[in-house]
């Protein structure tokens, strides 16, 4: 079953509940900053476990104490509820 792409209005409403996230190049986007590489990598490990359970994986990168996350449902050609749900879980893992 295909996942439905969110409308611009739905995306705007969801963004209001996701502090720090924005839409960049059609992706939900956020940069997380930590004290050091170990904390950043630990965060990525915790997110990876959740993402695997959801079978929905972020496009992301790590540079020392920063983790850049982009979410999009490639099969739907844009943002879906899966992206918003994963962003919410990432937000919880980050602590706010």
N, CA, C and O atoms as CSV, one atom per row, in Angstrom:
chain,resi,resn,atom,element,x,y,z
A,1,UNK,N,N,0.840,-1.183,0.000
A,1,UNK,CA,C,0.000,0.000,0.000
A,1,UNK,C,C,0.882,1.242,0.000
A,1,UNK,O,O,1.797,1.356,0.815
A,2,UNK,N,N,0.613,2.155,-0.895
A,2,UNK,CA,C,1.400,3.384,-1.000
A,2,UNK,C,C,1.056,4.335,0.143
A,2,UNK,O,O,-0.079,4.381,0.618
A,3,UNK,N,N,2.046,5.078,0.562
A,3,UNK,CA,C,1.862,6.095,1.584
A,3,UNK,C,C,1.531,7.407,0.895
A,3,UNK,O,O,2.195,7.799,-0.065
A,4,UNK,N,N,0.484,8.095,1.397
A,4,UNK,CA,C,0.023,9.328,0.749
A,4,UNK,C,C,0.947,10.497,1.055
A,4,UNK,O,O,1.377,10.693,2.192
A,5,UNK,N,N,1.238,11.256,0.032
A,5,UNK,CA,C,2.042,12.463,0.150
A,5,UNK,C,C,1.203,13.537,0.852
A,5,UNK,O,O,0.020,13.699,0.554
A,6,UNK,N,N,1.822,14.268,1.785
A,6,UNK,CA,C,1.124,15.327,2.510
A,6,UNK,C,C,0.978,16.570,1.635
A,6,UNK,O,O,1.831,16.852,0.793
A,7,UNK,N,N,-0.116,17.310,1.846
A,7,UNK,CA,C,-0.319,18.577,1.143
A,7,UNK,C,C,0.537,19.658,1.804
A,7,UNK,O,O,1.044,19.471,2.911
A,8,UNK,N,N,0.690,20.774,1.122
A,8,UNK,CA,C,1.448,21.900,1.683
A,8,UNK,C,C,0.841,22.354,3.014
A,8,UNK,O,O,1.570,22.680,3.951
A,9,UNK,N,N,-0.492,22.375,3.096
A,9,UNK,CA,C,-1.176,22.789,4.320
A,9,UNK,C,C,-0.914,21.793,5.458
A,9,UNK,O,O,-0.695,22.198,6.600
A,10,UNK,N,N,-0.938,20.514,5.150
A,10,UNK,CA,C,-0.659,19.493,6.161
A,10,UNK,C,C,0.782,19.606,6.653
A,10,UNK,O,O,1.050,19.481,7.848
A,11,UNK,N,N,1.696,19.840,5.733
A,11,UNK,CA,C,3.109,19.980,6.105
A,11,UNK,C,C,3.285,21.185,7.025
A,11,UNK,O,O,3.972,21.091,8.042
A,12,UNK,N,N,2.677,22.302,6.680
A,12,UNK,CA,C,2.788,23.514,7.502
A,12,UNK,C,C,2.250,23.273,8.905
A,12,UNK,O,O,2.850,23.713,9.885
A,13,UNK,N,N,1.123,22.578,9.007
A,13,UNK,CA,C,0.531,22.283,10.317
A,13,UNK,C,C,1.437,21.368,11.134
A,13,UNK,O,O,1.605,21.573,12.336
A,14,UNK,N,N,2.013,20.374,10.497
A,14,UNK,CA,C,2.907,19.439,11.199
A,14,UNK,C,C,4.186,20.141,11.645
A,14,UNK,O,O,4.696,19.864,12.730
A,15,UNK,N,N,4.707,21.043,10.823
A,15,UNK,CA,C,5.940,21.758,11.163
A,15,UNK,C,C,5.789,22.593,12.435
A,15,UNK,O,O,6.743,22.755,13.195
A,16,UNK,N,N,4.591,23.119,12.657
A,16,UNK,CA,C,4.360,23.922,13.866
A,16,UNK,C,C,4.567,23.101,15.132
A,16,UNK,O,O,4.875,23.650,16.190
A,17,UNK,N,N,4.397,21.783,15.026
A,17,UNK,CA,C,4.550,20.900,16.189
A,17,UNK,C,C,5.960,20.313,16.291
A,17,UNK,O,O,6.292,19.670,17.287
A,18,UNK,N,N,6.782,20.530,15.277
A,18,UNK,CA,C,8.140,19.974,15.242
A,18,UNK,C,C,9.150,21.123,15.360
A,18,UNK,O,O,9.619,21.646,14.349
A,19,UNK,N,N,9.472,21.503,16.562
A,19,UNK,CA,C,10.415,22.597,16.775
A,19,UNK,C,C,11.771,22.332,16.140
A,19,UNK,O,O,12.355,21.261,16.304
A,20,UNK,N,N,12.259,23.333,15.410
A,20,UNK,CA,C,13.594,23.244,14.834
A,20,UNK,C,C,13.666,22.628,13.454
A,20,UNK,O,O,14.705,22.714,12.800
A,21,UNK,N,N,12.591,22.009,12.992
A,21,UNK,CA,C,12.574,21.387,11.671
A,21,UNK,C,C,12.087,22.401,10.641
A,21,UNK,O,O,11.305,23.298,10.957
A,22,UNK,N,N,12.556,22.247,9.416
A,22,UNK,CA,C,12.090,23.070,8.310
A,22,UNK,C,C,12.014,22.185,7.070
A,22,UNK,O,O,12.428,21.026,7.098
A,23,UNK,N,N,11.489,22.732,5.996
A,23,UNK,CA,C,11.476,22.015,4.722
A,23,UNK,C,C,12.545,22.647,3.841
A,23,UNK,O,O,12.496,23.838,3.537
A,24,UNK,N,N,13.514,21.827,3.437
A,24,UNK,CA,C,14.609,22.265,2.573
A,24,UNK,C,C,14.694,21.285,1.405
A,24,UNK,O,O,14.857,20.081,1.604
A,25,UNK,N,N,14.584,21.802,0.208
A,25,UNK,CA,C,14.641,20.964,-1.000
A,25,UNK,C,C,13.665,19.793,-0.943
A,25,UNK,O,O,13.979,18.692,-1.396
A,26,UNK,N,N,12.477,20.038,-0.383
A,26,UNK,CA,C,11.438,19.014,-0.331
A,26,UNK,C,C,11.594,17.995,0.781
A,26,UNK,O,O,10.816,17.044,0.860
A,27,UNK,N,N,12.584,18.174,1.641
A,27,UNK,CA,C,12.815,17.255,2.762
A,27,UNK,C,C,12.526,17.937,4.086
A,27,UNK,O,O,12.693,19.150,4.217
A,28,UNK,N,N,12.091,17.153,5.075
A,28,UNK,CA,C,12.117,17.655,6.442
A,28,UNK,C,C,13.579,17.704,6.826
A,28,UNK,O,O,14.292,16.717,6.644
A,29,UNK,N,N,14.045,18.814,7.349
A,29,UNK,CA,C,15.476,19.036,7.557
A,29,UNK,C,C,15.732,19.605,8.950
A,29,UNK,O,O,15.000,20.467,9.436
A,30,UNK,N,N,16.792,19.099,9.575
A,30,UNK,CA,C,17.220,19.663,10.850
A,30,UNK,C,C,18.682,19.293,11.091
A,30,UNK,O,O,19.137,18.219,10.698
A,31,UNK,N,N,19.409,20.202,11.745
A,31,UNK,CA,C,20.781,19.942,12.180
A,31,UNK,C,C,20.762,19.877,13.701
A,31,UNK,O,O,20.274,20.794,14.362
A,32,UNK,N,N,21.289,18.803,14.246
A,32,UNK,CA,C,21.383,18.607,15.699
A,32,UNK,C,C,22.831,18.799,16.112
A,32,UNK,O,O,23.742,18.316,15.440
A,33,UNK,N,N,23.043,19.495,17.204
A,33,UNK,CA,C,24.405,19.766,17.673
A,33,UNK,C,C,24.604,19.172,19.070
A,33,UNK,O,O,23.716,19.225,19.921
A,34,UNK,N,N,25.791,18.608,19.277
A,34,UNK,CA,C,26.133,17.929,20.529
A,34,UNK,C,C,27.457,18.465,21.062
A,34,UNK,O,O,28.131,19.256,20.403
A,35,UNK,N,N,27.818,18.026,22.261
A,35,UNK,CA,C,29.079,18.467,22.854
A,35,UNK,C,C,30.288,17.933,22.107
A,35,UNK,O,O,31.315,18.603,22.001
A,36,UNK,N,N,30.153,16.705,21.583
A,36,UNK,CA,C,31.303,16.085,20.925
A,36,UNK,C,C,30.849,14.980,19.980
A,36,UNK,O,O,29.655,14.705,19.860
A,37,UNK,N,N,31.801,14.356,19.317
A,37,UNK,CA,C,31.530,13.292,18.354
A,37,UNK,C,C,30.848,12.100,19.004
A,37,UNK,O,O,29.932,11.522,18.421
A,38,UNK,N,N,31.276,11.725,20.199
A,38,UNK,CA,C,30.707,10.549,20.865
A,38,UNK,C,C,29.214,10.733,21.120
A,38,UNK,O,O,28.433,9.806,20.904
A,39,UNK,N,N,28.810,11.907,21.571
A,39,UNK,CA,C,27.386,12.156,21.802
A,39,UNK,C,C,26.613,12.148,20.478
A,39,UNK,O,O,25.510,11.607,20.404
A,40,UNK,N,N,27.189,12.743,19.448
A,40,UNK,CA,C,26.537,12.760,18.141
A,40,UNK,C,C,26.352,11.339,17.612
A,40,UNK,O,O,25.287,10.994,17.101
A,41,UNK,N,N,27.385,10.527,17.736
A,41,UNK,CA,C,27.315,9.150,17.237
A,41,UNK,C,C,26.327,8.327,18.062
A,41,UNK,O,O,25.603,7.499,17.510
A,42,UNK,N,N,26.290,8.545,19.364
A,42,UNK,CA,C,25.319,7.856,20.218
A,42,UNK,C,C,23.892,8.188,19.813
A,42,UNK,O,O,23.030,7.311,19.776
A,43,UNK,N,N,23.644,9.459,19.508
A,43,UNK,CA,C,22.336,9.902,19.025
A,43,UNK,C,C,21.980,9.170,17.736
A,43,UNK,O,O,20.862,8.675,17.587
A,44,UNK,N,N,22.926,9.102,16.811
A,44,UNK,CA,C,22.675,8.420,15.543
A,44,UNK,C,C,22.356,6.947,15.765
A,44,UNK,O,O,21.503,6.386,15.077
A,45,UNK,N,N,23.022,6.328,16.704
A,45,UNK,CA,C,22.763,4.915,17.003
A,45,UNK,C,C,21.340,4.727,17.519
A,45,UNK,O,O,20.637,3.810,17.095
A,46,UNK,N,N,20.916,5.601,18.437
A,46,UNK,CA,C,19.555,5.487,18.976
A,46,UNK,C,C,18.513,5.729,17.879
A,46,UNK,O,O,17.502,5.030,17.818
A,47,UNK,N,N,18.756,6.706,17.026
A,47,UNK,CA,C,17.830,6.984,15.926
A,47,UNK,C,C,17.799,5.804,14.958
A,47,UNK,O,O,16.729,5.432,14.475
A,48,UNK,N,N,18.944,5.217,14.672
A,48,UNK,CA,C,19.013,4.091,13.734
A,48,UNK,C,C,18.146,2.927,14.201
A,48,UNK,O,O,17.483,2.286,13.386
A,49,UNK,N,N,18.145,2.649,15.495
A,49,UNK,CA,C,17.335,1.549,16.020
A,49,UNK,C,C,15.846,1.820,15.827
A,49,UNK,O,O,15.096,0.918,15.456
A,50,UNK,N,N,15.416,3.051,16.075
A,50,UNK,CA,C,14.010,3.435,15.883
A,50,UNK,C,C,13.650,3.402,14.396
A,50,UNK,O,O,12.603,2.876,14.018
A,51,UNK,N,N,14.510,3.959,13.566
A,51,UNK,CA,C,14.245,4.007,12.126
A,51,UNK,C,C,14.118,2.596,11.547
A,51,UNK,O,O,13.266,2.343,10.695
A,52,UNK,N,N,14.955,1.698,12.007
A,52,UNK,CA,C,14.896,0.320,11.512
A,52,UNK,C,C,13.571,-0.328,11.896
A,52,UNK,O,O,12.967,-1.027,11.082
A,53,UNK,N,N,13.112,-0.104,13.127
A,53,UNK,CA,C,11.814,-0.651,13.554
A,53,UNK,C,C,10.671,-0.089,12.715
A,53,UNK,O,O,9.702,-0.788,12.421
A,54,UNK,N,N,10.794,1.183,12.335
A,54,UNK,CA,C,9.760,1.829,11.526
A,54,UNK,C,C,9.897,1.477,10.047
A,54,UNK,O,O,8.990,1.755,9.261
A,55,UNK,N,N,11.014,0.871,9.659
A,55,UNK,CA,C,11.343,0.593,8.265
A,55,UNK,C,C,11.264,1.880,7.433
A,55,UNK,O,O,10.717,1.913,6.331
A,56,UNK,N,N,11.841,2.942,8.025
A,56,UNK,CA,C,11.867,4.252,7.365
A,56,UNK,C,C,13.172,4.924,7.780
A,56,UNK,O,O,13.368,5.221,8.958
A,57,UNK,N,N,14.042,5.158,6.845
A,57,UNK,CA,C,15.414,5.528,7.168
A,57,UNK,C,C,15.756,6.943,6.705
A,57,UNK,O,O,15.397,7.353,5.601
A,58,UNK,N,N,16.459,7.682,7.572
A,58,UNK,CA,C,16.821,9.062,7.219
A,58,UNK,C,C,17.988,9.117,6.236
A,58,UNK,O,O,18.801,8.196,6.146
A,59,UNK,N,N,18.041,10.213,5.514
A,59,UNK,CA,C,19.256,10.587,4.794
A,59,UNK,C,C,19.965,11.515,5.764
A,59,UNK,O,O,19.408,12.537,6.163
A,60,UNK,N,N,21.186,11.172,6.148
A,60,UNK,CA,C,21.840,11.974,7.178
A,60,UNK,C,C,23.338,11.923,7.049
A,60,UNK,O,O,23.904,11.088,6.343
A,61,UNK,N,N,23.975,12.859,7.767
A,61,UNK,CA,C,25.432,12.888,7.798
A,61,UNK,C,C,25.878,13.378,9.170
A,61,UNK,O,O,25.120,13.998,9.915
A,62,UNK,N,N,27.124,13.079,9.471
A,62,UNK,CA,C,27.715,13.475,10.744
A,62,UNK,C,C,29.051,14.146,10.471
A,62,UNK,O,O,29.881,13.624,9.728
A,63,UNK,N,N,29.247,15.301,11.077
A,63,UNK,CA,C,30.527,15.979,11.035
A,63,UNK,C,C,30.859,16.403,12.456
A,63,UNK,O,O,30.293,17.366,12.971
A,64,UNK,N,N,31.755,15.699,13.071
A,64,UNK,CA,C,32.177,15.844,14.459
A,64,UNK,C,C,30.986,15.901,15.393
A,64,UNK,O,O,30.447,14.850,15.739
A,65,UNK,N,N,30.541,17.092,15.823
A,65,UNK,CA,C,29.476,17.172,16.832
A,65,UNK,C,C,28.115,17.527,16.225
A,65,UNK,O,O,27.179,17.843,16.960
A,66,UNK,N,N,27.995,17.481,14.909
A,66,UNK,CA,C,26.738,17.834,14.249
A,66,UNK,C,C,26.211,16.664,13.431
A,66,UNK,O,O,26.959,15.964,12.749
A,67,UNK,N,N,24.893,16.475,13.523
A,67,UNK,CA,C,24.205,15.464,12.724
A,67,UNK,C,C,23.145,16.189,11.907
A,67,UNK,O,O,22.256,16.836,12.461
A,68,UNK,N,N,23.243,16.077,10.604
A,68,UNK,CA,C,22.280,16.684,9.696
A,68,UNK,C,C,21.322,15.591,9.227
A,68,UNK,O,O,21.751,14.548,8.733
A,69,UNK,N,N,20.022,15.840,9.385
A,69,UNK,CA,C,19.003,14.847,9.054
A,69,UNK,C,C,18.063,15.418,7.999
A,69,UNK,O,O,17.585,16.545,8.124
A,70,UNK,N,N,17.805,14.630,6.961
A,70,UNK,CA,C,16.802,14.943,5.951
A,70,UNK,C,C,15.872,13.746,5.822
A,70,UNK,O,O,16.315,12.604,5.696
A,71,UNK,N,N,14.580,14.028,5.856
A,71,UNK,CA,C,13.572,12.975,5.761
A,71,UNK,C,C,12.664,13.218,4.570
A,71,UNK,O,O,12.213,14.339,4.334
A,72,UNK,N,N,12.403,12.166,3.828
A,72,UNK,CA,C,11.476,12.197,2.705
A,72,UNK,C,C,11.105,10.757,2.384
A,72,UNK,O,O,11.905,9.842,2.581
A,73,UNK,N,N,9.907,10.566,1.897
A,73,UNK,CA,C,9.489,9.224,1.480
A,73,UNK,C,C,9.686,9.145,-0.028
A,73,UNK,O,O,8.845,9.608,-0.799
A,74,UNK,N,N,10.783,8.565,-0.433
A,74,UNK,CA,C,11.152,8.535,-1.840
A,74,UNK,C,C,10.082,7.865,-2.698
A,74,UNK,O,O,9.807,8.312,-3.812
A,75,UNK,N,N,9.476,6.791,-2.178
A,75,UNK,CA,C,8.468,6.067,-2.962
A,75,UNK,C,C,7.213,6.906,-3.201
A,75,UNK,O,O,6.481,6.660,-4.161
A,76,UNK,N,N,6.956,7.898,-2.335
A,76,UNK,CA,C,5.789,8.775,-2.498
A,76,UNK,C,C,6.154,10.061,-3.227
A,76,UNK,O,O,5.271,10.824,-3.618
A,77,UNK,N,N,7.435,10.305,-3.410
A,77,UNK,CA,C,7.864,11.517,-4.093
A,77,UNK,C,C,7.729,12.776,-3.257
A,77,UNK,O,O,7.548,13.869,-3.795
A,78,UNK,N,N,7.816,12.626,-1.940
A,78,UNK,CA,C,7.711,13.800,-1.070
A,78,UNK,C,C,7.523,13.417,0.379
A,78,UNK,O,O,7.877,12.315,0.800
A,79,UNK,N,N,6.965,14.336,1.130
A,79,UNK,CA,C,6.790,14.132,2.569
A,79,UNK,C,C,5.480,13.414,2.869
A,79,UNK,O,O,4.438,13.699,2.279
A,80,UNK,N,N,5.568,12.469,3.809
A,80,UNK,CA,C,4.397,11.701,4.229
A,80,UNK,C,C,4.347,11.658,5.757
A,80,UNK,O,O,5.230,12.171,6.445
A,81,UNK,N,N,3.298,11.039,6.256
A,81,UNK,CA,C,3.146,10.858,7.701
A,81,UNK,C,C,4.346,10.112,8.282
A,81,UNK,O,O,4.736,10.370,9.421
A,82,UNK,N,N,4.932,9.199,7.522
A,82,UNK,CA,C,6.112,8.463,7.997
A,82,UNK,C,C,7.251,9.419,8.364
A,82,UNK,O,O,7.932,9.225,9.371
A,83,UNK,N,N,7.451,10.442,7.545
A,83,UNK,CA,C,8.522,11.412,7.796
A,83,UNK,C,C,8.240,12.215,9.054
A,83,UNK,O,O,9.133,12.434,9.872
A,84,UNK,N,N,7.006,12.649,9.207
A,84,UNK,CA,C,6.617,13.422,10.388
A,84,UNK,C,C,6.742,12.562,11.644
A,84,UNK,O,O,7.227,13.028,12.675
A,85,UNK,N,N,6.303,11.307,11.556
A,85,UNK,CA,C,6.394,10.408,12.712
A,85,UNK,C,C,7.852,10.172,13.106
A,85,UNK,O,O,8.187,10.207,14.290
A,86,UNK,N,N,8.713,9.932,12.128
A,86,UNK,CA,C,10.126,9.710,12.439
A,86,UNK,C,C,10.755,10.989,12.989
A,86,UNK,O,O,11.553,10.924,13.924
A,87,UNK,N,N,10.411,12.142,12.430
A,87,UNK,CA,C,10.931,13.406,12.956
A,87,UNK,C,C,10.528,13.582,14.426
A,87,UNK,O,O,11.333,14.031,15.242
A,88,UNK,N,N,9.300,13.233,14.753
A,88,UNK,CA,C,8.837,13.318,16.141
A,88,UNK,C,C,9.624,12.406,17.063
A,88,UNK,O,O,9.968,12.792,18.180
A,89,UNK,N,N,9.908,11.202,16.603
A,89,UNK,CA,C,10.694,10.263,17.418
A,89,UNK,C,C,12.134,10.746,17.567
A,89,UNK,O,O,12.726,10.615,18.639
A,90,UNK,N,N,12.696,11.301,16.499
A,90,UNK,CA,C,14.046,11.862,16.576
A,90,UNK,C,C,14.059,13.014,17.575
A,90,UNK,O,O,14.992,13.148,18.367
A,91,UNK,N,N,13.035,13.830,17.535
A,91,UNK,CA,C,12.898,14.944,18.470
A,91,UNK,C,C,12.903,14.441,19.916
A,91,UNK,O,O,13.569,15.020,20.774
A,92,UNK,N,N,12.166,13.371,20.181
A,92,UNK,CA,C,12.123,12.779,21.531
A,92,UNK,C,C,13.492,12.266,21.945
A,92,UNK,O,O,13.917,12.473,23.082
A,93,UNK,N,N,14.176,11.608,21.041
A,93,UNK,CA,C,15.505,11.076,21.342
A,93,UNK,C,C,16.462,12.227,21.668
A,93,UNK,O,O,17.275,12.124,22.587
A,94,UNK,N,N,16.361,13.310,20.919
A,94,UNK,CA,C,17.231,14.460,21.155
A,94,UNK,C,C,16.920,15.134,22.490
A,94,UNK,O,O,17.792,15.721,23.130
A,95,UNK,N,N,15.657,15.034,22.889
A,95,UNK,CA,C,15.304,15.570,24.204
A,95,UNK,C,C,14.526,16.856,24.184
A,95,UNK,O,O,14.665,17.683,25.086
A,96,UNK,N,N,13.707,17.041,23.168
A,96,UNK,CA,C,12.902,18.252,23.196
A,96,UNK,C,C,12.232,18.588,21.967
A,96,UNK,O,O,11.530,19.597,21.903
